[in-house]
Each structure stands twice: as C-alpha cells, then as structure tokens.
Amino acid sequence: MTEHTVRIIPLGGMGEIGKNMTLLESDGKVLVIDCGLAFPRDEMPGIDLVLPDFSYLLSRADDVLGIVITHGHEDHFGAVPFVLRKLSVPVYATRLTLGLAKSKLDEHGLLRVADLREIDADSVLDLGPFRVRFAAVTHSVPDALAILVETPLGTIVHSGDYKFDHTPIDGRITQIDRLAALGERGTLALLADSTNVEVEGSTASESQVGHAFHQIFAEAEGRVIMASFASHIHRIQQAVRIAHLHGRKFAVAGRSMVKNVNIARNLGYLTVPEGAMIRLADIDDYEPWELLILTTGSQGEPLSALTRMAYDDHPQVALRPGDTVVMSAKPVPGNEVSVMNTINRLLKSGAKVIYGASTGVHVSGHAAREDARMLINLVKPRVFVPVHGEYRHQHLHAELARQVGIPDERIFILDNGDVLEITASTAAVVDAVRAGMMFVDGLEVGDADHVVMRDRQRLSEDGLIIAVVTVSVQTGEIVGQPELIARGMLYDEERQAELLDEARDVLMERLQEAADEHVTGQRLLQEDIGEVLSRFIRKRVRRSPLILPVVVEV
C-alpha cells in the first residue's frame, strides 16, 4: 500500500509582504490557496504590479482543482486575472471578496468566462482528495476566512490574515470554537499569518478607532479629509456613521475608494444613512464643518487623490487652513518616505494632520504576538509553518512556536518554491520548484530578470549613451566622426563633454581597425561599438551606462 503524502508548496508570501500563493498537493491533485500580487519597489522602474511566478502551477494545469481565496485584499486575490488568462479553474471566495474580484476581472475582460463560486464560513467543498471547510476570522476587510483543508493525513489550517476582535463592527467574530474543535482532534499543520508578530500583546479592536473619530469630528472646525485603504469597509463604515452623528455629510475621492464604496453598498456591507452621501463635485455647496471627504492616498501613492490634494493638483479638492486630514492607516513597509513626504506637504498647506499610533486613528488587522500564541494553542498543530511576512517575522513566529512547545524539527521557515512533504511519520523539505517574481508592465507580463528590467535599472542608475556611426554601403568605411550623445550620466556637463570627446577618439581608432580587418555588418559593428564604449567609460568614471549603438549606412 502506497503511503499517503501531502505537499505544501508556497509560490509567494514567504520572506516578503504580498503576492501570497500556496499550493497543497495530495494524490496528484493541487489546491491553490490565495492568488495575490505585490506592488513594485523603487528598484523596479516602470513596473505596475509584481506577481508570483506561477509557471509551476501552469505545468500542473490538468491537476489543479481550484483556487480558494481567504479575503478581499489584493495581496491575496489580485493575481487571479493573470492566472485565469492561462488556467481555467474555479475560484471560490466569499460574497464581498468575489465582488472585489469581479471588478478586477471585468477590467481584464475575463468576467464572462471566469468560473466564480460563492462560499461562506459554513460551506463545505469536496475537491478530489481535499474536503475544504472554513472558519470566519476578523480582519481589516469584511468576510475574511481561515481555510481548513481535510487531507488523507489530517487537517491543514491556513489562517489567512486574521486577528481576534471580540467587538467587531459587523458583529462577525473569529470562530474560536471551530478552531478549538480542530485542535482537540489534532491538526496536521498550521500555516499562520506572521505580519504583526513583532508587536507584543493583542491587537486592539477596530471599534476603538471610533472613539478617536468621535473626538476628531467634535473638535474639527473645518472639513475632515480621511485617508484609508479603500478595502477597509469597517473603517469607512465607522467614519460615515460617526460623521453623520456629528451632522456631516460625506463625499468620496479616489478611483478605488469610489469603486469599493459602491461595491460594498450594493452588496450590503456598507450602510449609508439617508441623504448622508453627496457628490464630490458638490462639496462647495456645503459649509466646511458639514463635510467629511473619504479618500485614497494613505500610503503616499504618487497619483492618489490625497497626494494630489497635498500638491495642489486635485481638480475638485483644494486644501485650505482649517482642514483636518486624518491618516487612518499605518505605512506599509517601504512606503514610509512617501507617506512622510505627503504629510509634510499637507502641513505646508495649512491643514492639521492627525497620524501615527498614538492618535488612535488606526489599529492593525493582523494578529499581534499574544494572538499568534493563542492560535497555535487552539489549533495544536503537528507541523507549524509561519507565512505572510518578511524573514524576521517568520523567525520570530517560529520562536514563538518553540515557546509554545512545538519541537524544532516540526517548525519550517520556508522560502518561495520549497516543497514541504508530510507523511504519517515525517515532515521535511524534499525539493524546490521554480518560484520568484513576474512583472506586469502595462499590458505585458514578463520575467523578473528580463533584459528590459536590466536596461531600465542601468538607465536609472548610470544613464545612457547613444553612439551614431555612419558607414559607406559600398566600402564599409567610416564616414565622418561618430556622434556621441549622453543623458543622465554625469552631473558635471563640462566633464561629460570632455569624456565624450575622448570616447569618440577611442571609438574612431577601433572603427578604423575594424575597417582594416574587414569587419562589416550592422550587428558586428554594434557589438564592437558597445564593447569599446562600455570598457572605456567603466575604466574612466566607474559607471556602466546603457550603450545604444546606431549604425547608419549611406
């Protein structure tokens, strides 16, 4: 009799924040949990989105049973349109998550062909060797789920993003009883969110933000402009309700905020008092103390509505002294500089800016250290895998699991692509599959190490030299002096001009040698030009600009 095995293969979300994607394999079948993306870092010029490299998933296309999404954040569902272009499989998600995903699929022209299936916390899916159940969890977007996958060896629990909020805005608490019942029977493995494990104690309830909002609306003499994540429907609900109690109407700015507010209202996740919402175009018809403006831009995104307001570039909202701007979000790692630049500009405009942990205008949607400890104790896993975090988060989470009593040999800090194989008696990383990043650039999806990215990085760091060389079609001889044009290479223009003069002489000397050696043909000449100039510039100024040789035949 063949021994049962279960494999856990993360393609994203390990050692990083974002692009979460995990594969479970058993009996030759594959179940996908989450299908997320990440946003580009500064060293990724021109890139719009970052996807997990899902080429391994495509190689197993005939074995994929479906994609189950934990919740409606783009780092967990944003790559679905790109995967569904290549792979026709069902996607399972809750009502709000599907609503947000449908909007993305519609933008990609895939809505009519996508196989979308609604689930809730009480759903049961029989998918090949997997029976999939769910547990409701609280997070910073409604309708979040933990995924409970029954396999031939036992149950694998994937926490999704979660926290233990005992007074949630919508009354939907984390189903601790369901998780505890699993622990009593014994759980095969726990894959648990590590994002907030550096923070001691327990994460505060979302309802606490409401206390800060009451005080802000009571004290603000002018308009209140509140920036938050567009997906944070609970935060938006509190702002709308409390603003209404203080006699304020609200308008919405920013494309994603407008879209998500409409989706949440239509699906019944956001309740708006009668007459409380007005058009952004009509805000000048009201007194400043009668207004709340909900906006995107809490992360300092360059084209967001709040950033445009800060730089006096928004077509409908011009900041003025007396405005109160509330940054109701914590900067995502990597966004700190952009956020502070936006805050500086807001303050220069004369607005009052409320931000930071001490103001009470934001609480995390992720479990802090004691919450993470509680989940491990509830689930009692045989194998523990910290997920959804940078390496330091995974490391601290693993240490927490050791403190709780899970032995070292059953704790696995995985990298993307690792294959963790579990049998009835063993657990070990036995292999690695291809994993990494894919870049979305406009309408194109490309490999992370594509030549386009390398060229862009060189352009951004060391600039560009265009070398125009004219040769005779009949004889192959050089006609006139080469023309060299540099952009973005040296600060000192005079020095740059001298350097180009020297480079021109060196290049001319090599081209004459090439003519004597009867080196002809555009491609050979271009390679020669690029090599000579690269070597000369690197030797003289220790830079490696992108060299663009142009050979003109006359």
N, C-alpha and C positions, 0 to 999 in steps of 0.2 A: 504493500500500500504506500502510495506517494505521500510524503509529509507535506502538510499544508504550510505555505509561506505567505506572508503579507509584506509588501514592499511600500515604503514611504519615500517619495522622490520629490523634493522641493525644486521647482524651476525658478522661483523668485521669492523674495521676502526673508531670506536668510542673510544676516550680516548687513542689512540695509533697511531703510524705511521705504516701503512701497513695492509695487509690482508683485503682489502676493499671488502665488500659484503653487499648489501642492497636488501631486498625483498619488493616489492609492492604487496598488496593483494586487490582485489575487486571482488565482485560477486563469491567468492570461487575460484578464479584463482590467480596464482602467477607469477609475472615477476621479474627476477633477474637482478640487475644492478651491474656489476663487479663481479669478482671472483678471488680475489688476495691472495697473500701469504706474509709472512714476513720472515726475516732471523733471526736465533737464537741469543739470547743474551748469555753473558758469563756464566750465571747460568743454561744453557741448554746443559750440556756436551754430545757430540756425536750426537746431533740433527742436521740434514741437513737443514730442512725447517720447518716453522710454518704455519699451515693452520687455517682458521676459522673452528670452529665446525659447520658443515653443517648438523647435524643429523636432525634438524627441517625441513630443505629443503627436505631431503630424506623422511621424514614422510608425506610430501605433494607431493610426486613424481607425482601422477596422475594429479595434478592441475598445474604443472609448464609449462608455455607456452614457455619459452626460457630464454637465458642469453644474455644480451646486454653489450658489453664491451666499456668503454669510450675511452681507449687508450692503447698503447703497452708498458706499464711498468708492471713488474712482480707483483708489489703490487696491480695491478688491473686485471691481467689475469692469473697469474702464477698458480692458483689452478685449472684451467679448466681441466687439465688431470685427476686430482684426483676426481673431481666431475663427469666427464664423465665416469669414471670407474663404477660408481654406478647409474648414471642417464642418460637416453638417451633423450636429448633435443637439439633443435637448438641453435647454438651460432652465434650471429650477431656482426660483427665488420668491421672496415674499412680495406682497402686492406693491408696496412702495418701491422696493428695490427694482422690481420689474418696470414700474412706471418711469423711474430714472433711466433704466437701461433702454427702454423703448425709445426714449428721446434720442439717445446716442445712436441706436440702430437706425432710426429714421434719418438722421443726418448722413449716415453712410449708405442709405438706400437699401437696407437689409431687413427692414421691419416686416415686410410682407412674407419673406421667406424664412425668417427665424422661427424656430420651434421653442416658444417660451411657455413655461408651465408654472402656474402659481402654486405656492405651498404656504403653510403656516406652521406654527410651533407644534401642532398636533398631527401633521402629515406623516405618513409612512411610505417610503419608496422602496420597492423591491427591484433592485437593479443587479441582475446577474448574481454574483456571489455576495453582494452587499445588500443589507437591509439598512436603509438610512432613516433615522429618526432625528428629532430636533429638540432643542430647548431654547426658550426665549431668553435673551440677555439684554440688559440695558447698555446703551452706548450713546454716542452723540448724534446718532441718526435713528429714527424710529424703525421698528420691525427687524432688529438685528437678531441673529440666530447663532447658537453653537450647533455644530454638526456632530451627530452621534452615529457612527458607522459600525454596524454589526458585521463582523467578518467571521470566517470559519474558526479563527483563533481567539476571538473576543472582540470587545468594542473599542474602537478608536474614537477619542473625543478631540474634536478640533474646536477650540474655544471661540474662534473668530475674535473680533475686538469686543471687549466687554468690560463692565465694572459692576459692582454690587450697589445699586442705587435703590434704597428702600423707600424713597419718596419720589419716584419719577413723575415727570409732568403728565404723561399719559396713563399712569397707573399700571403700566405693564412692567412688572419686576422680573429680575433674573430668576429663573425657575430652579432655585437651590434644591428643592425636594427631588426634582428629576435627576440632577447631577449626583445628589447624595445616594439615591437608589442605585445608580450605576456603581458607585463606589462600594456599596455593600456587597454587590455581586462580584466585584473585582473588574478592573478595567485593563485592557491590554496596553494602551498607550494614550498619553495626553500630549497634544500639540497646543501650547498655550502662548497667548499674546505677551510679549516682553516689553512693549513700548515704554511703559511707565514704571518699570520695576526699580529704577533708581530712586524713586520717591518713597520716603518712609510713610508708614501709616496706611490709611484707607482713603480712597478718592471721595471727595465731597459730593453730595447730591446736586444734581442740576437745579433743583428747586432753590438752592441757596443763592443762585445768581439773581433770582427775583428780588431778594431783599436789596441788593445793590441797585437794581433797576428802579425800584420804588424811590430810593433816595435821589437818584440822578434826575428822574423826571420831576420830582418835587422841587428840586433846587435849581434846575436849569431855567434860565430866564429867556433863552432863545431856542433855536432849533436843536434837536438832538439828532445827530447823524451816527448811526450804529453800524459798524462793520463786523461781520462774522462770516463763517463758512456758509455758503448757500445751502448746503445739505443739512445744516443744524436746525432742523424744523422745530425742535423743542425750544431752542434759544429764541427763534423767531416768534414762536407762539407766546412765550413769556413777554417778549418786548411788545408785541401787538396788544396783548391783553392788559398789561400794566400801563402802557401809553394811553389806552382807551379810558382806563380808570382815572387817569390824570387829565382827561379832556383833550388828548392829542389824536389827530388822525395820522395815518402813515402812508408813505409812498415808497416805491421800490426802485432802486437804481442798480444797474449792472445786469448783463445778459443772463448769467447763470442764476442770479438771485430772482429775477423776474420769472424765469423758466421753472425753477424749483418751487417757488411760492404758488404758481399756477397749478403745477402737478400735485402738490400737497393739498391744496384747496379742493381740487377736483376729486381726489381720492379720499377725502375726508380726514386727512391727518393734520390739517391746519384749520382752525376755526377762527373766522374773522367776524367781529361784531358788525351789525348792520350799519352801513354808512361810514365805517372806520377807514376804508381804503380809498385813496384818491390817486389820480394820475400824477406822475412826476411833473408833467407839463403844467399842472395847475397849482403847484406849491406857492407861487407868488400871490395867489388869491387868498392866502391864509396868513394870520399873524405868526411870527416866529415861534411863540410859546404854544402854538396849536399843532406843531409838526414833529413827527418822527420820520426820518429817512433811513430805510434799511438798505445797506449797500454791500457790494463785494469789495475786496481790497484789504482784508485783514492781514494778508501776507505780503503786502507791499508790491503786488504784481504790477509791472510797468504799465499795462494797458487797462487796469481795473478802474472802476468808477471812482473809488476813493483816491487813488493815486492821481487821477486826472483832476479831481477837485483840489488836491493838495498843490498841484502845479498850475492851477487856474486855467485848466484846459477842458473842463466839463461843459457841455453845451447848455445844461439846464440848472446846475447847482454851482453857484459861486459862493465860496466860503466868506464869512464876514465875522468881525468881532461879535462875541455873544453866542456864537455856535458852540455846542459841546459835542465833541467827537469821541465815541466810545469804541475802543479796540477790544471787541469781545472775543478774543482768540489769543492763543499762545503762538509765537512764531515757530513754524516747522523748522527743524534743524537745517541750516543752510540759508534760511530766509531772514536771519536776524538783521543783517546790514540793510536790506531793502525795507524792512519794517521801520527801522530807526530813521532811515532817510525820509520816509513818508511822514513819520511823526514830527521830525524836525520841520518839514515844510508846512505841516498843519499848524504847528505852533507859530511859525513866522506869519501865517495868515491872520493871526489874532484869535484863533479858536482855542478853546480849552480842550485838552486831550486827556482822556482817562484810559490808562492802560496798566498792565502789569498785575502780578499775582496778588499784591496787597490790596488792590481796589475791589476785589470780589466779583469782577465782571466776567470772569471765565473760570470754569472748572473743567478738568480733563474728562474725556470719555473713556479713558483706559484705566485698568486696574493698577493701583499702587501696590507696594510691597506686601502689606498685610492681606490685601485682597488676593494677590497671587498665591500667597501661602495657603489661604483658605481654600482656593480652588484645588490645589494639589491634595490637601487633606480631604476634601469632599470626594474627589474622583478616585484617589488611591491607585494611581497607575502603576503597572509593572515597568513600563518604559516611559521616560519623560524626554520631550523634545521642546526646548524653548524656540519660539518662532516670532516673526514680525518685530524685528529690532536689529540695530547695529550689533557688532560683536560684543561690545561692552554690556549691552542689555542682555544678550544671550548668556554671557559669562556670569553676570550677577544672578540671573534667573536659575542657572544651573547650580550655583552655590546655594541658593535658597532651597532648591530641591534636595540637596545633600543634607541641609539642616533639618528638613522635614523627615529624612530617613531613607530616601531613595539612594541605593548604592551607586558608586561611580560608574560601574560597568553597565548600568542601565540608564545613564544620562548621556544624551547625544547632542552636542552642538554641531549642527550640520552646516555645510556650505551648499549653495545652489548647485544642483546636479548630483549630489551624493545619493547613493541608493542604500537606504537603511532596510535591511532584511530581517524580519522577525519570524521565528518558528516557535513551536510549542516550548522549546527549552533554551533558545539562543536569541540574541539580537546583536547585529554587527553591521557596520558599513562595509559592503561587499563589492561595490563598484561605483562608477560615476558615469553619468550621461552628459551630453552636451547641454550647457546652460550658460546664461550670460545675458547680454542686452541686445535688443534690436531697436533701431531708431526710426521714429516717424518724422519725416521731413516733408511737409506739405501733403501731397497725395502718395508719396513713396515711403516704403518700409525697407530699411537696409540694415546690413550687418554693422555691429558696433565698430569693427576695425576696417570698415570700408575706406577706400582711398579718399573719398570725398571728405570724411571726417578728419583724416590726417592732414589733408590740404587746408581745411578750414582752421585747424589748430595752428598750423605753421603760419598761415596768414595772420591770425590773431596775435601770434607771439613775435614773429620776425619779419612780417611784411612780404612784399612781392617785388620781383624784378622781371620786367618784360624785356627780352632781347630780340630785336628785329634785325635779321641778317638778309641782305639781298644778294642773290647769286644769278649768274647767267645760265639760261636754259641750255645754250649751245655748248659752253665750255666748262660750266660748273665753277667758274672763278667767282671770287667775291667782288661785288660791285659796290664800291664806296665803303665808308666806315660803318660798322654795326651801330645801331641806335639802342641805348640802354635807358629804360625808364624805371625808377624805383618809387614805390609807395609804402609808407608805414615802416620804413626800415631804421633810419637814424633820426634822432631829434635835430642834430646839427646839419642844416641843409648844405652849408658850405663844405663841411667834411664829406657829406654824402656825394656831392658833386665831384670832389677830388677822387673819392673812392671809385666812382663810376668811370672817370677818365682812365684811371689805372686799369680797371677791369676791362675796359674797351681795348686797351693796348694788349693786354694778356690774351683776350679773346681773338683779336686780329692776328696775333702771332700764331695761335693754334689753328685758326682757319686757313692761314696760308700753308701751314704744314699739311693740313688735311687735303688741300688742293693739290699739293705736290705728291701726296700719297694716293691721289685719285679717289678720295673718299667723297662719294656723291650720294644723292638720295636724301629726301627731306628727313626721314626718320633718323638716319645715321647722324646727320648734321645736328638735329635737335638734341639727340643724346649727348653728342660731343659738347655742344654749347652748354647744356645743363650741367654736365660734369665739371667742365673748366670753371664756370662761374661759381658753382657751389663750393668747389675746393678753394678758390681764391678768396671768396667772401668769408668763409668759415675761418680761414687762416688769418685774415686781416682783422676782422671785428668779432670773431666768435659768434656769428649769427648764421642761421640756416633759413634764409628767406625762401619762399616758393619761387622757383625759376620757371618762367613761361617763355620758352624759345619759339620764335615765329620765323620761319624761313620763307621768303618771298622770291619766286622765280620770275625773272624778266628776260 
